[in-house]
Structure formats: structure tokens, C-alpha cells
Amino acid sequence: MIESSKVHKILYGGDYNPEQWPEEIWKEDMRLFKLAHIDVVTLNVFSWAALQPDEITYDFSKLDKIMEYVKENGLKVCFATSTGAHPAWMARKYPDILRVEHNGMKRKFGARHNSCPNSPTYRKYSVALAAKLAERYKDYDNIVAWHISNEYGGECYCENCEKAFRVWLHKKYGTLDELNRVWNTSFWGHTFYDWDDVVLPDMRSEEFNWDGIRTNFQGISLDYRRFNSDSILDCYKLERDAVKEYTPDIPVTTNLMGFYPSLDYQKWAKEMDFISWDSYPSFGAETENNAMAHDLMRGLKGGKPFALMEQTPSVSNWHTYCALKRPGVMRLYSYQAAAHGADTIMFFQMRRSIGACEKYHGAVIDHVGNENTRVFREITALGEELTELSDTLLGARTPAEVAVVFDWDNWWATVLSAGPSRCINYYEEIYQYYKALLNLHIPMDFVGVDDDLSGYKVVMAPMLYMCKDGYDEKIRSFVKAGGTFLTSYFSGYVEDHDLVITGGYPGRLRDILGIWVEESDAIPAGDAGMKHTFAYKDVTYPAEVLCDLSHTEGAETLATYDNDFYAGMPVLTCNTFGSGKACYVATRSNQDFYRTFLTDIMKEAGVEPLAEGSDKVEITLRENKNGSFLFLLNPTDESQEVTLKKAGTDLLGGMTYQAGEKVVLPAKAVAIVQSR
């Protein structure tokens, strides 16, 4: 959420690139924006080349005109620093600014995301530009946020990064002896005698294993990912500090990208005033996928509202088949963002480009250049609704009694792991549990390992492969105090540096879970030959990916395997620990199982669904001083029904409902039922 005294409603707008158009077009844009109830534009995202044509020259003349023009027309500005793509002259004169690929190839000038994060040149000029922009436009009272760079990401393996990596390691570990210990360099005689012996884990160092994904020394590759995320974060922080010097009261953000694997967003969130992100679900993707990304973004700032910085009004340009958003889907996805915590709804882009790779990406204003399009009519209708909602929803939070742990280090470590199966997928494991919760209409928060657990009744940490130092104590205290903890196979194996915790799996979690995992059997995709199964409550479910062979050490066995040589061994266990309990799911199964099992877990923990009815309807809750808001979204092509627990009035349709009354939602429909 863009928290500002200048914001009195859900902001509505998006990326605007008037510098790509002659000035006579600007007037028409303003007319169309007013028609569509657009009230905010993101400016200056990729203007570095125009603003700084050489090393010493800055030309703000066109940007001055743009800033004045949008201000005269009553538009608020999310002001970008332009540093997402460096100018050609900079690459020609200072080649250190160019990234080096994983295979050792040095890039030439082109595209974007092409700047080395540890290049002194990039840091010098990007910070200088940010400072000059802030100094020049500090008195514009319509700037509601700073947008630093754009969609940070990627990796670099150049000499600057290698030297910076050594400095980062020295600061983190202090001595070579400690570095050798945490990387287990006694294996394969990999001992380092000097800091200069450390090289980046790329193809030149043969760090990668036979399949090009798993690595020979996971500790090295894991630390490189941490280092790379920190390096890029430093670039963000330098620009943020530069603009804060002149505009300390304007909130600062950068647009994140949901479940983006390269950057540790939980660490980034601590440096951002508010979270914003770009949502581009693929055509045909399950709507639960996008819901999960929204909830992750909300969780980065402890449940605070976020900004939907980008979505397409109609079509994305990079898919194999660039299918249109069907009628009603843009509105549905916009309200889905609001349902999960967005207080700002924005698009990429405002006017469709005429050249390069995004000329067929959707826009509010299409190539025809007028309001007579299906997309513009839908944009206008949504703009009218958001205007009528005014500030009703602003600042509303999601009350949740369930938390799901997500951790970037765990994600990286499981991807890098040399075994036991390439079918292991941390994101997909989290998604199985999340999807079941969402379809059961149970609200949840995503939390990191640094977050407090005391306010929750249930904490789920599927595939908690890396149990970091002290995290077991946090879980232990949570369960002892009466909480319910749930985890799955491939959990508790290693500590922070991917070193195995000896003494039996699941390591530090063993006493909490009351089990010992002796072995894990990798199940081939499709389970060629024998189908692995187990029965829970007299229903048979599949056992896939891994089957842990475990022994109970105080835990109660709820289900056992049906076949193979480990038939009869536990697959579901729950252990009473203090005043709470800890449950373990020793394999991957299907959605029928997760819904059944989690229904039982939630009922025993006293967690109730938000409403009763179709599991195809997405239901969320937000609360603020104006009351509680139950969002009902029907992503299907058929009518669905939901039975309300509380009386309320639909803010969009005007209908008033009593407790126990059914709400009928047509295809792609949305309702926001306010209760006080």
C-alpha cells in the first residue's frame, strides 16, 4: 500500500511512457485517462538514455514537460529512477558495467537487466541519477512513491563479482578455517589456502554437476545465491538512500515478481517502505497459483497491504500462445489482488508501444488509439467501481490463524541438492498445502523463519529441509504452548550451510515430531511398476516423489504404506509435545488427501472456514476500522453458491444478505460483503 496523506482511494493506473510519443498524443491520453478513472501513472522507468546522453550531460527538459503535464491533469505519480537499463555510451566506455554469463561469456550492450550489480561504474552513475531526480522534483506534491529501477534480477559472474564475493565471505565467516568447515572442503580435496583461491561457482569452475542444475558443493552455490541477492539489494539501497536524502517522506519501493527464485524477497522487504509486485499469470493457470503469490507478497511486510504495480489489461507478449484475458477476467484478477491485500491496482501499460518486443503486450489504450475497445470499456467499468469504493478498503488487514513457512534458503538448497530425486520441488510442495487451505476457505499468512509464530494456531512448514540455527527452538516453543505444527518429507536434514545434521533425520525436529526417518525411497515420475499408496480414513491415496521410511519415537501413527518392502511403516504421524502436537506427512500425495487431512487438522485446532459452499469460489477476508470485508470470487465459467456466516452488504452489487443466506455468484463474478 502506498501510505500517504495524498492517497484517499485505491490508486488506479499504471506504466506510462509519454517519452515514446509526440506531445500531441499526450492531450488525447489525458482525455482517455479521465474517462477510465485513471488517477496514477508510473513515469520514467526506462529513460536513462534520454536523461543522460553522455558522462557529464543531463537533459531533463522533456521529463520536466511530462511532470508538469500530468500534474496539471490531476494525476499522481509513482516516480521511477530509470536505472533498469544503462545507456549505450556507458557500456562502450566502461565495459565493467556489462554482466558475465554463467558460461563465462561477457555480454555486449543490449536488452535490459544487463548491469553488473558490483560494477563501480553502475553504482556511481545510477546513484547520481537517482539523486539528481530527487533533487529536481522534490517539490512536486503529486509524487506518491519512488519506484527504484525495475524488476531487479539475474546473475553475474565477472571479476568484480568474484572479488566482491570474497569480501562478502570474509565478512560472513571471518577466517578461511571457518569457510572450509561450512563448505566441507575436505571433500574432494577442495581446501582453500588463500581467499584468492575462492572462485565463483560457474561452468568455468566445473561447480555444476552432470545435469547442469545440481552442484558439487552446495554450500558454495548456496552462498553465491545469498551473495548475488545481497549485491543487487545493495544497488537498490544506494538509490533508495539517494532519493530519501531529498524526499524523506515519500515511500520507496521496487517492483518484485512473486515467487522469483533469484532474490531473497524476505530480506529485501526489510529495506522497502511497502511491497509492490508484477502479476502475470499464464493463460489457463490455476487461479490458486496467483492467489499464493499475492499472499506471499502480503506476508513480506507482516501482513501489510501491498501494491499491484503491474498486470496486463488483456494479453502478455512473452507466452508461446498469447491468449487474451477473457471478458471479466481482468476485473476478476484485479479484485483477486485486492482480496489478498492490494490497495493499489495498476497495469503495464497505459498506451501500447509501436515497436520492439512489447508492441503486442496489452494496454489500456490500444493501437487504435481511442476508447472504442472491449478492454477500455472493462478498464473504465472497474475504474468507476474503485472510485465508488473510495477509501473503504484502505489499510484493511487479513486476520489469519494459520501460517505457512516459506524460506528462500530452503528453496535454493532443495534445488541445488544432489539427490535424492529431481522430482523434489519446494514451491510445488508448498502449493499443495496452500491450495488445499484456499479451497477450504481458510485464511493464512506466509511467514519467514524470522517471524513470530505466537499468534497462530497452526503453522505448516512443508519440506523444511534446512532447519536453521535456533528455528527448531521457535517451533518447539510454539508447539509446547499449544500450537499445531505440520511438516513433510525431506525436512530437518541440514543446518544453515547445507551440512547434514547427524544423529538421524529429521535432525533438530526429531524430538518435536517423535519420529526417526531411517531412509527415503525416491519414487519415479509416474511410479513405473508398483503404485505406492496409503490409506487414511479408509480411503486410498497415492504416495509420490519420496517415501520416508520412519520409526515412531512417541508419535501416533495415523496411516501406513500399503506396499513395497516398507508396507506397514508410518506415513502419517502426530506427536503430542507439551500442550500441542506436531504432525509429519512422509510423502507427496494428491489434493483429495490434503483437503481431507487439513480439514481434520484445522477442526482439531479450532480453525474455522470463512464460509460454506463451493470449493471453486475463492474466499478471503480483510478488516479495518470500516468493518470486515468478505471477498467472494468465482473464477469458473459456471454459477457457484456460498453460504454466509454473517450478515452484510455487497459493496459492488448492493445486495444485502442475512447470516445463513446463500450468495449466488455468476461466472467470473465478484462480491465484497461488508459486515460491521
C-alpha angles and dihedrals in degrees: 000000000000098000108201140131084239093064119081102156142022101298114236127196139066151206112350123186107186090157086074092059138060114260094249088068092058093070092054090048090056091052092051093045090055091049090053094045091243110168106167135045132188108226137189100020098145105016101111093109091053095043097048113030093171143003098284106021125091121183116190097160097110093040089052089056092047094049092049093046097052090045092053088052094053098251124148117222134225095199118212125202095223094228098124091096125029123220122263094243090059093055091047095049099035111032091176086080091069120092126239118225127232090261093054096259113142113221126233125219114295149099115013137280083058102127123104107236091216096048110121087210094056093046093047098051099035092054092045091053093047091051093048091050092050093047093048099046101030093114097056104112093197095068104106100172145007116236107203114210113312136273097340115212150112133083138262131205102185129131092263089057093046092054091045090049090058091050090048091050093047090053092047100044105021098207138043089236090061092045091052090049098051092044092045090227092171083083110094091358091281096151117149118221098180135023088243088064088071113096132178116271100248136124092280091062091046087233092144120083131228097291098047093241110064116065137220096230108030092184091061094046092045092052091048089057091049090047094048092050090048092047093054090043089056089058090053092048093050092055092042091054090047094056093040090060090067101025107030094162098053111093118239130217143152126213112261124197109227114244093011110165102205101063131051098231093184088064091042093052091065088064097046127085091214137356122252128173146177116242118200111157115187119249108269095016117139110266088226088070092061092042089056092052091051090051091049090053091049090050094055090076099038095269099314117147117267138202124253093219098179140015130146118257090213121343141013117223103214104061123103088242111027097207121183123249102254120239110290096017096099089053092044093051092046092054090043087061090049091047090058097044113289117143093176127056116195139162142214108249137019099188122021114248119237099215146033129028098320098051090104096042112113123266141180089243112042129207089272086069101218143087096259098101133102091238095052091049090052091047090051094048091051090046090055091051093049090049090052091049087057110170096335095114100033114128095004114155132206114244108216134176093185128069129192117203117226121176128179093210089057090048092051095043095051092049091050096044116122094222172317093125139345087219090072107113120174095194093049092048091054090045094056091059095038094051091051091051093049093049090049088055093241114147117224143178127223110228135184127223091264094057126102116254100189096099095059133084095201129030119188122193108174114195096002088179094161112050101190125217109289096004093104088058090054090051091043092054092046093053095042089055091057105275127136116235124193129187138157146220120313092035131138095014101126145022129232096297097045092258112146116250103230125216098070137308135308083039114196090012095057098099093042093052095037094223141104118214107210101178142354124221116209110222114211117239107271089019095252111215114357116037110226114222145159134194126234120181090350094304121113119228133182123259110212144168096013134009112201114212103214143167125216119243098184098325122121116241113231098175139004136204116271101210152014121057090305095058108143095029118123120274098164122037138167124194126199107226120175107315094334140048141238123215131198130201107198098196145023115267138166137282094263089061096044093050092049096045095043091048088060093044093050094045092052091047092050096246112145130198119251093238142347126249143059115019087211091070116087110224126187136162133219127180136196139146090293093062137263123317121206110199116206116188126180110197093174131095092239135069115267134193133220128183114219124223094200134038118250150138126260107238092204103042101026094229118143118216134194126221109278093023121130122241114209112209118195120215113301090001127150131202129182109197112198120205127180 
